């Protein structure tokens, strides 16, 4: 099922969804923001707003960057949050690329959700990535949670059971649900022993889940090849260290044992539905898939 299966009733009939990702604590391997950037590029999103960084960022933590501009002049770029809009055949998608703020988290979330209301957003999807004890040789584990009771049944996702410190993704999800947006949080588990960005395999896993959730085609370009090259590179590094190789083998065994019950008809049906959706959109002259 997709997020559009939730009954209408907030704004217009055309679905408008906000998808947000934030650099920092919620972005292991840079996977979530890389997925957001990929969506922005492939869907040709146009920037419509930028939040004032003075209100939310400590510039000693996230420093401005100076670099040459297109005309050769020096340009100073401040750390901030950008909001872009992509107009797709079936829906409008508002893309938020942010940096976890240093100050005023409640005001920050309120400003984003006020803008969401202004743009007619009905659903908020946040993207995150966390470090976990998972092997790089297996599919990247993805989880989806929601505080919206209606979506728990419609999308067959679980309520969040996490207790403990949270980041801006958790706060934005909570505030979105409190304001009656339909909200879903997608998380990729990145192998902790290869935590440095980029993490194309995790980015690919996030994009695949976004495509399924929104029922919108996501051209993947070179990303599958990048993910394969990344895995081969980690294979070589692990092969040079006996302790790491043994550790990876232990993770593989644990993962394979845990996944045995999951070779279910439901999982196969979900993958088949995704294949049919890609094929049908390709037949209608849609973009070629990577």
N, C-alpha and C positions, 0 to 999 in steps of 0.2 A: 504494500500500500504506500501511497505518497502523501505528502503533507497537504496536498490540495483536496484530499478526501474528507478533510474536516469541513463540516457544514459552513456555508457562507453566512455573513451577517455582521461583519465589522465595517466594511467600507463598500467598494464597488465589486462588481462581479469578477472583474479581472484580478487575478491573484497578484498581490505584491508582497514579496518576501524580503526580509533583511538577513544578510549573511555577514557575520562579523568574526574577525580573528585579530589577535593582539600579540605583538612581540613581547617577549619576557618570560615570566614564570610559566605561562600556559602554552608555551610554544617550543616544546622539546624538538631539537634538530631543525628548528625553523620550519617544520612541516606544515603547520596550520596556516601561517602567513604566506608560505609559498603556494599553498592551494588557493588562497584568496587572490593572490596576485595572478595566478594562472587563469582563474575565472574572469578577472577584470580584463586581462589581455585578450583571451579567446572570445569573450562576449562583447568586446569593444565598448567597455563601460566608459561613461563620461563623468568626470569629477564635477560635483555640484556644491560641495561644501567642505570646509576645513575648520576644525575646532581651534580656538585660540590656545596655543601651547602654554602661554603665561599662566593660565588658570590651573593647569593640571600636571605640569612636569617640573622636576628638579633638573636644571640643565647641567649640574655637576654629575648627575647619574646618567642622563641621556643628553649628551652634548650636541650642539649644532655642528653641522658639517659644512666646510667651505671647499668649493671645487669650481673648476671652470664651467661656465654655462655654454649654451649653443653658439653664442656670438663671441666666445672667447673671454668675456668678462667674468670676474670672480663672483660666484653666487653663494650666498649663505642660506643653507636649508635648515630649518628648525624642526625638531622632533614633534610630530603632531599626529592627529587622527584625520584621515581623509574619508569622505563619503562620495561614492560614485554610483551611477545608475546605469544598468544595462536593460535595454528593451528587447525582450525575447518574444518569439511568436506566441507563446502561451501565457506569459507572465512578465511582470517587471521585477527585477532583482536589484535591491539596494545593497551595495558592497561597502563594508566598513573595515578599513585597515587601520588599526590603532597600535599604540604602544601602551602597555599597562601603566596607568597614571601613577604619579607619586603622591598626589593630593586630591582631595575632594571627590572621592569615588562616587558618592551619592549624586552629587551635582553632575558629574560626568555621565553617569548612566541616565539621569533625568534629561540631559540635553540630547543624548542619542535617541531616547525613546520619544521625546517631544518631536524630534525630526522625523522619526518613524511614523508618528501619527500624521504629521504634516504631509508626508509622502504617500499616505494611504496603506502603510504596511499592516498586514494582518498576522504575519507569522515571523518569528525571530529564530534564526538558526545560528548558533555559535559553534565555532570550530576550535578544537584544542588538541594538544599533543602532550603526552606525559612519558617519562622514562619508566621502563618496566623490565622485569626479568623475562624477556621473550627472546627467542632466537631469530637472528636476521635471515635465516634460511627458510622460514615458514611465512605464510601470509600474515601481514600486519594485523593484529587484533584491533577491531573497531567496536566501540560501545556507543549506544545512543540512550539518552535519558531525557525525561521531561517532567516538569511539575504540572503540566496541563492534563487533567484526568481524561478529557475527551480524546486527546492524542495517544494516551497510553494504550487504549483499546484499538483505535483506528490504525496506528502505526506499529502495534505490537512491540512497544518499547517499554522499558522499565522506569519506575520512578527512581530518582536519585536517592541512594542510601548512604552517600558519603557524609561523614562527620569529621570535622577538623578545619584547619586553615584553608581558605579558599582564595582564588585569584579574581581578576576582573571578569573572567568568563562566568564564574559561578555567581558573582554579584549581579551581572547584567541579566543572566537567566532568571534569577530570583525576582528582580525588579520588573522584568518583562511579564512574568506570570502574575505578579501582583497587580499589574495594570491591564490584565485580561488579554494580553497577546498570547497566541498559541506559540509556545517556545520549545525548541529541541536543542540539545547539546550533543555534538558529535566529537568523539575523542579517539585518537590513534595512539596505540602503545608503541613507543620507539625503543629498540634495544638499548639498554643503558650503557653498554660498553662501546657503542658507536653514537655518542650523543651529539657530536659536533655537526652543525649543518654543512651542506644540505643533506636532507634525508628523503630522496625522491621516492623510495618505496612507500614510505608513510604518507607522503603527499599524494601519491597515486591512490592509496587506499581511501584517503579522505575524499578525493574527487569522485571516486566510484560511488561512495555512499551518498554524496551530495547529488549526483546524477540520479540515483535511485529515489532519493527523497523528494526531489523537485520535479522528477519526470521531465527533465530538460537535458538534451544532449550536451555533453562536455567534450569537445575535441581535445585529445590528449597529446597530439604532436609527438615530440621526441621523448616524452616522459616515461613510457614503458621501457624504451631502450636505456634511458638514464638509470632507471630502477634496477635493470638487469646488470648494468655495468657497476653500479654501486654494490650490489650483492657480490659480484665476482671480486671486486676490490677488497671487501671485508673478508671474503673467503681466503684470499691470499694472505692478508694480515693475520688472520686467525691461524692459518696453517704454519706460520713462522713461530708460533708460541704454543708449546705443548699444553700449558696450563689453560690458555684461552680455548684451545681446541677441545679439551676435555670438558670445560665449562659449557661450551656451546652444545656439545653432545648431550650433556645432562639436561640442558634447557629443551633441546629437541625431543628427548624422550618424555619429559614432563608434558610438553605441549601436545605431542602425538597421543599420549594416554588420555589427556583431558579432552581432546577433540573427537575421540572415537564415537561418542553418542551423537555427534553433530552432523554425521553424514545422513541427514534427514531429507525426506521428500520436500519439506518446506524450503530448506536451503537450496535444493536443486531447482525447485520451481521459481524461487526468487531470481536466481541467476538466469534461468531461461526467459523469464519476463524481461529482464534487462537486455538480453540478446535480441529479442523480438522488437523491443522499442528502438534499439539502435538500428536494426535492419530496416524497420518501417520508415524511420526518419531519413535514412539514407536513400530509400526509394523515392522519397518526395523531393529529392534534390538538396537535401541538407548538407552540411559540411562533412567532408571526409573525416573518418575517425582514425585516430592513431592506433 
